[in-house]
Amino acid sequence: MTTEEALRERYARVLERLDAACAAAGRKREDVTLIAVSKLHPAVDVAEVARAGQLDFGENYVQEALQKREDLAGESACRNLRWHMIGHVQSRKAAQVAGAFALIHTLDSHKLADGLERRLAVLEARQPVLMEVNVAAEPQKSGLMAEDLPSLADHILEKCPHLELRGLMCLPPVFDAGEAARPHFARLSALREELRDRLGLPLPELSMGMSGDFAAAVAEGATMVRIGTDIFGPRPPKV
Ligand SMILES: *Cc1c(COP(=O)(O)O)cnc(C)c1O
C-alpha cells in the first residue's frame, strides 16, 4: 500500500467509527464535526486527506500551522479548509493567531483574550473562540480551572466585542483510555450547562474526544472531535 492509500484507508475507517459512535449515542452525524489533527505531519498528508473530502484541520503550533497553510496555498483541494488552533497559545503570539483560524479552541486567560481583542479591533475581524478547561484541575496543565470560567466569560462579553464565545474544550487527564475519560467529558458538558444559564448564550460547541476516546466523547455530547493518530498514523517527534 502506498502512503496515500494508507492515509485514505485510515481516514475511511475513522469516518465509519464516527458514524457508529453517533448511531450508538442516538445523535445525528452532522451534529459532530471531525477535526483532523495534522500537527507534526507534512503538508502533503493534509492535501491527501483534504482530497478525500476532509474540511476541518487542527494544528497545535502557531509557526507550523501558518507555514503549512502557506505550503498548501496552491492546492485546489485545500482552498476551502477550515483551520482550528487546538494547542496552547502564548499571549505574546496573540497577534499572529487573531483572525487566522476558523476557531481557537484554547482561550485560557484574560491576557490572551485582551491580546486577541487588540489585534482583532485593528483587523476589524471577529474571532470565534472556545475556552479550554482543565477538567480535572491538574497542576502544570493549561486550561482554566472550572471556577475561573465565569470570570473569563464575563470579561469576554464585557470587554472583548470581537471575540465570539462558542463553547468549551478539554483534554482529559487520561489518554487513549476510552470509557475511562467519559466522566471528564460529562463534567465539561455540565460546565457548559452552568455557563449557558449564567450567560444566556447558546454556547453550541463542545470540543472533546481524540483517537483513543472519541466514542465516549460523542456519547457525552461532543460537537467536535479532534482526531490525529487514527487518521495520520503515529506522529513524528517534534524537532
Ligand atoms: C494532538 C492532539 C489531538 C489528537 O490526538 P490523537 O490522540 O493523535 O488523536 C487532539 N487534541 C489536542 C489538543 C491535541 O494536542
The ligand as an SDF file (V2000), in Angstrom:
LIG
                    3D

 15 15  0  0  0  0  0  0  0  0999 V2000
   -2.6040   16.0250   19.3580 C   0  0  0  0  0  0  0  0  0  0  0  0
   -3.9310   16.4300   19.8300 C   0  0  0  0  0  0  0  0  0  0  0  0
   -5.0860   15.7380   19.4480 C   0  0  0  0  0  0  0  0  0  0  0  0
   -5.0680   14.4700   18.6210 C   0  0  0  0  0  0  0  0  0  0  0  0
   -4.6210   13.3910   19.3920 O   0  0  0  0  0  0  0  0  0  0  0  0
   -4.6110   11.8900   18.8130 P   0  0  0  0  0  0  0  0  0  0  0  0
   -4.5090   11.0550   20.0430 O   0  0  0  0  0  0  0  0  0  0  0  0
   -3.4330   11.7820   17.9180 O   0  0  0  0  0  0  0  0  0  0  0  0
   -5.8980   11.6850   18.1010 O   0  0  0  0  0  0  0  0  0  0  0  0
   -6.3010   16.2390   19.8760 C   0  0  0  0  0  0  0  0  0  0  0  0
   -6.3810   17.3460   20.6390 N   0  0  0  0  0  0  0  0  0  0  0  0
   -5.3060   18.0340   21.0230 C   0  0  0  0  0  0  0  0  0  0  0  0
   -5.4610   19.2530   21.8510 C   0  0  0  0  0  0  0  0  0  0  0  0
   -4.0420   17.5880   20.6480 C   0  0  0  0  0  0  0  0  0  0  0  0
   -2.9680   18.2720   21.0560 O   0  0  0  0  0  0  0  0  0  0  0  0
  1  2  1  0
  2  3  1  0
  2 14  2  0
  3  4  1  0
  3 10  2  0
  4  5  1  0
  5  6  1  0
  6  7  2  0
  6  8  1  0
  6  9  1  0
 10 11  1  0
 11 12  2  0
 12 13  1  0
 12 14  1  0
 14 15  1  0
M  END
$$$$
